Amino acid sequence: MPQDHPTPAAAPSGLRASLLTALTALVFGFLGAAIWDYSGLGEARTRAFLLANPDLLPQMAQAYEEQEAAKRLAAMGDEVFAPFPGAVLGNPRGSRVLVEFTDYNCPYCEASLKDVNRLVAEDPDLKVVIREWPIFEGSEAASRMALAAALQGKYRAFHDAMFATGDVAAAARAAGLDMARAEADAASEAVSGEIARNLDYARALGFTGTPAWIAGRRPIGGAVGYERLKAALAGEKAG
């Protein structure tokens, strides 16, 4: 089942657990009352219904989390859609925007690269805004060099090479970076500020790991695959 890449303190979300508990109580309360009122079958039938449909509560929790994330996104305004200079895949002037929060040490991010490439190939109006979010040890150096590459107009070359090699120096060479400039830019306040902002954005949206997305102005967590991203970009209900 597609999932996001958890943060180092990986554990089931306390929020999700609380939501499931609350939703269980609500479902038993409301469905129990409804079934009793209209069928006279009582709580036993409600329990049987829930046991026969065990995916109901996680789906409700996920829907609630996505609804709350959408509210927080609306309150944030448009700044999360504005890329760090050059940190864009696809059409930099595209009117259809997909935002991806990514980490180079995330296998799910690497697996999602083919989905992003397919979306870009199919839609010449798609702009993919990459938000570097290094959440694991060893990732920050890669994210900093990626943003330095963006400032040289070579983000895509570094991005692909980094996922292919897993080595910052090799990826920088493959992208043809001016290394003196890149090293200075990677340590700059501009790059540090971008990484800090991306962390703030991710936390504000309730993301717990990478990859995470904003597609069709809908926050989505996890390696959800091509079809769901495409549907969200088209403004359809994500399944």
C-alpha positions as CSV (number, residue, x, y, z in Angstrom):
1,M,0.0,0.0,0.0
2,P,1.5,3.4,-0.9
3,Q,2.7,5.3,2.0
4,D,4.9,8.3,2.9
5,H,8.5,8.0,4.1
6,P,8.3,8.4,7.8
7,T,10.5,10.8,9.8
8,P,13.3,9.4,12.0
9,A,11.0,9.2,15.0
10,A,8.7,7.0,12.9
11,A,5.7,5.8,14.8
12,P,2.0,5.8,14.0
13,S,0.7,9.4,14.1
14,G,-0.8,10.4,17.5
15,L,-3.2,12.5,15.7
16,R,-4.3,9.6,13.5
17,A,-4.7,7.4,16.6
18,S,-6.8,10.1,18.3
19,L,-8.9,10.6,15.2
20,L,-9.6,6.8,14.9
21,T,-10.6,6.7,18.5
22,A,-12.9,9.6,18.2
23,L,-14.4,8.4,14.9
24,T,-15.0,5.0,16.4
25,A,-17.1,6.6,19.1
26,L,-18.9,8.7,16.6
27,V,-19.6,5.9,14.2
28,F,-21.0,3.7,17.0
29,G,-23.0,6.6,18.4
30,F,-24.5,7.9,15.2
31,L,-24.8,4.6,13.2
32,G,-26.0,2.8,16.3
33,A,-28.7,5.4,16.9
34,A,-29.7,5.4,13.2
35,I,-29.9,1.7,12.9
36,W,-31.8,1.4,16.2
37,D,-34.3,4.1,15.1
38,Y,-34.9,2.9,11.6
39,S,-34.3,-0.9,11.9
40,G,-34.6,-1.7,15.5
41,L,-31.4,-3.8,15.2
42,G,-29.4,-2.0,17.9
43,E,-25.7,-1.8,18.7
44,A,-24.9,-5.4,17.8
45,R,-25.7,-4.7,14.2
46,T,-23.6,-1.6,14.2
47,R,-20.7,-3.5,15.5
48,A,-21.2,-6.2,12.9
49,F,-21.3,-3.6,10.2
50,L,-18.0,-2.0,11.3
51,L,-16.3,-5.4,11.7
52,A,-17.4,-6.3,8.2
53,N,-16.0,-3.0,6.9
54,P,-12.7,-2.5,8.8
55,D,-11.4,0.0,6.2
56,L,-14.1,2.5,7.1
57,L,-12.5,4.2,10.1
58,P,-9.0,4.7,8.5
59,Q,-10.7,6.1,5.4
60,M,-12.7,8.5,7.6
61,A,-9.6,9.5,9.4
62,Q,-7.7,10.1,6.2
63,A,-10.6,12.2,4.8
64,Y,-10.7,14.3,7.9
65,E,-6.9,14.8,7.9
66,E,-7.0,15.9,4.2
67,Q,-9.9,18.2,4.9
68,E,-8.0,19.9,7.7
69,A,-4.8,20.1,5.6
70,A,-6.8,21.8,2.8
71,K,-8.0,24.4,5.3
72,R,-4.5,25.1,6.5
73,L,-3.3,25.3,2.9
74,A,-5.9,27.9,2.1
75,A,-4.9,29.9,5.1
76,M,-1.2,29.9,4.0
77,G,-1.8,31.8,0.8
78,D,0.2,31.2,-2.4
79,E,3.8,31.4,-1.1
80,V,4.1,27.6,-0.9
81,F,3.6,27.5,-4.7
82,A,6.4,29.9,-5.4
83,P,9.6,27.9,-6.1
84,F,13.1,28.6,-4.9
85,P,14.8,30.1,-8.0
86,G,15.3,27.3,-10.4
87,A,14.0,24.5,-8.3
88,V,11.4,23.5,-10.8
89,L,10.8,20.5,-13.1
90,G,8.6,20.7,-16.2
91,N,7.5,24.1,-17.5
92,P,8.7,26.9,-15.3
93,R,5.9,29.1,-16.7
94,G,3.2,26.4,-16.5
95,S,-0.1,27.3,-15.1
96,R,-0.8,23.9,-13.7
97,V,1.2,23.3,-10.5
98,L,2.3,20.3,-8.6
99,V,4.3,20.8,-5.4
100,E,6.5,18.0,-4.2
101,F,8.3,17.7,-0.8
102,T,11.2,15.4,-1.3
103,D,14.3,13.8,0.4
104,Y,17.1,12.2,-1.7
105,N,17.4,9.4,0.8
106,C,13.7,8.5,0.5
107,P,13.2,5.3,-1.6
108,Y,9.5,6.3,-2.0
109,C,10.6,9.7,-3.5
110,E,12.9,7.8,-5.9
111,A,10.1,5.5,-6.9
112,S,7.8,8.5,-7.5
113,L,10.3,10.1,-9.9
114,K,8.8,8.0,-12.8
115,D,5.3,9.3,-11.9
116,V,6.5,12.9,-12.0
117,N,8.4,12.4,-15.2
118,R,5.3,10.9,-16.8
119,L,3.1,13.7,-15.7
120,V,5.6,16.3,-17.0
121,A,5.9,14.4,-20.4
122,E,2.1,14.3,-20.8
123,D,1.4,17.9,-19.8
124,P,3.5,20.7,-21.3
125,D,1.7,23.2,-19.0
126,L,2.7,21.4,-15.8
127,K,5.1,23.1,-13.4
128,V,6.5,20.9,-10.7
129,V,7.7,23.0,-7.7
130,I,10.2,21.0,-5.7
131,R,10.5,21.7,-2.0
132,E,13.7,20.2,-0.6
133,W,12.8,18.7,2.8
134,P,15.8,16.8,4.2
135,I,14.4,14.8,7.1
136,F,17.1,12.1,7.5
137,E,20.7,12.1,8.5
138,G,22.9,12.8,5.5
139,S,20.1,14.3,3.4
140,E,20.8,18.0,4.1
141,A,24.0,18.1,2.1
142,A,22.2,16.8,-0.9
143,S,19.4,19.2,-0.5
144,R,21.7,22.2,-0.2
145,M,23.7,21.2,-3.3
146,A,20.4,20.7,-5.2
147,L,19.4,24.3,-4.4
148,A,22.9,25.5,-5.3
149,A,22.4,23.7,-8.6
150,A,19.1,25.4,-9.0
151,L,20.8,28.8,-8.8
152,Q,23.0,27.7,-11.7
153,G,20.0,26.6,-13.8
154,K,21.0,23.0,-13.4
155,Y,18.5,21.7,-10.9
156,R,17.0,19.0,-13.1
157,A,20.4,17.6,-14.0
158,F,21.5,17.4,-10.3
159,H,18.1,16.1,-9.2
160,D,18.2,13.1,-11.6
161,A,21.8,12.4,-11.0
162,M,21.4,12.5,-7.2
163,F,18.7,9.9,-7.3
164,A,20.7,7.8,-9.8
165,T,24.0,7.9,-7.9
166,G,23.1,8.6,-4.3
167,D,26.4,10.6,-4.1
168,V,26.5,14.4,-3.8
169,A,29.9,14.9,-5.4
170,A,29.2,12.6,-8.3
171,A,25.8,14.2,-8.9
172,A,27.4,17.7,-8.9
173,R,30.0,16.5,-11.4
174,A,27.3,14.9,-13.6
175,A,25.3,18.2,-13.5
176,G,28.4,20.2,-14.5
177,L,28.3,22.6,-11.6
178,D,30.7,25.4,-11.0
179,M,31.8,23.8,-7.7
180,A,33.3,26.9,-6.1
181,R,30.1,28.8,-6.6
182,A,28.0,25.8,-5.7
183,E,29.7,25.3,-2.4
184,A,29.3,28.9,-1.5
185,D,25.6,28.9,-2.4
186,A,25.0,25.6,-0.6
187,A,26.2,27.3,2.6
188,S,24.3,30.5,2.0
189,E,21.6,32.1,4.1
190,A,19.2,31.9,1.1
191,V,19.5,28.1,1.0
192,S,19.3,27.7,4.7
193,G,16.2,29.9,4.7
194,E,14.6,27.8,2.0
195,I,15.1,24.6,3.9
196,A,13.7,26.1,7.1
197,R,10.7,27.4,5.2
198,N,10.0,24.0,3.7
199,L,10.1,22.4,7.1
200,D,7.6,25.0,8.3
201,Y,5.3,24.4,5.3
202,A,5.4,20.6,5.8
203,R,4.6,20.9,9.5
204,A,1.8,23.4,8.8
205,L,0.2,21.0,6.3
206,G,0.5,18.1,8.7
207,F,2.9,16.1,6.5
208,T,4.8,13.4,8.4
209,G,7.2,12.3,5.8
210,T,8.3,12.3,2.1
211,P,7.1,12.3,-0.5
212,A,4.3,14.8,0.1
213,W,2.4,16.7,-2.5
214,I,0.1,19.6,-3.2
215,A,-1.8,18.7,-6.3
216,G,-4.9,20.5,-7.5
217,R,-4.5,22.6,-4.3
218,R,-5.0,19.4,-2.4
219,P,-2.4,18.3,0.2
220,I,-1.6,14.6,-0.2
221,G,0.9,12.6,1.8
222,G,2.7,9.5,0.6
223,A,3.8,7.8,-2.6
224,V,0.3,7.8,-4.0
225,G,1.2,7.1,-7.6
226,Y,0.6,8.5,-11.0
227,E,-3.2,8.0,-11.2
228,R,-4.0,9.8,-8.0
229,L,-1.7,12.7,-8.7
230,K,-3.1,13.0,-12.2
231,A,-6.7,13.0,-10.9
232,A,-5.9,15.6,-8.3
233,L,-4.3,17.9,-10.8
234,A,-7.4,17.5,-13.0
235,G,-9.5,18.6,-10.0
236,E,-11.1,15.2,-9.7
237,K,-11.7,13.4,-6.4
238,A,-8.6,11.5,-5.4
239,G,-9.3,7.9,-4.8
